[in-house]
Amino acid sequence: AQSVAQPEDQVNVAEGNPLTVKCTYSVSGNPYLFWYVQYPNRGLQFLLKYITGDNLVKGSYGFEAEFNKSQTSFHLKKPSALVSDSALYFCAVSSLNTNAGKSTFGDGTTLTVKP
Amino acid sequence: DTGVSQNPRHKITKRGQNVTFRCDPISEHNRLYWYRQTLGQGPEFLTYFQNEAQLEKSRLLSDRFSAERPKGSFSTLEIQRTEQGDSAMYLCASSLDPGSFNEQYFGPGTRLTVT
């Protein structure tokens, strides 16, 4: 079985400071890792993914994430947070070993960026 | 707009009634997923289609739940004899093949309230 853990329910940062939203995973085989963002009253939006290759992947809105196989982590980062980054962030994992590449999502981390 | 659409956006029903939700995926996507999301949790997988074939159902999906995707286009999710525990946000997503490493595009969701 595959699983995702987002150990922090809430992350608070000041605008302009770097932010990190943590994600660890468990999966059989090579993982495919995703980050999604959910704004209030909006559907989940894709931010970035890791499939293979460079461990540092860049995505939308200046976000990036680093895949660390030894630590089974895929933390989301941004060098300088904006108030508009405040939202709910979900990490997800899938693999070829699961039926049809079904994604398993974490429970989400609420990011609040204060001006 | 060429994104994923869901109707209705909100549904209030009395316990014991049947409800049906509709999802229109992105037209070129052959994968379609249904999820359920409750407050404080990430999306939980319910079922998915590859074209018109329903290939997997979660054990969360009791016999009261049924989903169809006729002709591999839009999909419907029906809940019969609704219970208060069915109250949740029902999310639809679509993606290209293969589902393992292609990101999913989510609709805005249908919020079901069972009274």
Interface residues (C-beta under 8 A of the other chain):
Chain A: V4 Y32 F34 Y36 N41 R42 G43 L44 Q45 F46 K49 I51 F90 A92 S94 S95 L96 T98 N99 A100 G101 K102 S103 T104 F105 G106 D107 G108
Chain B: V4 R31 Y33 G40 Q41 G42 P43 E44 F45 Y48 Q50 L55 E56 L91 A93 P98 G99 S100 F101 N102 E103 Q104 Y105 F106 G107 P108 G109
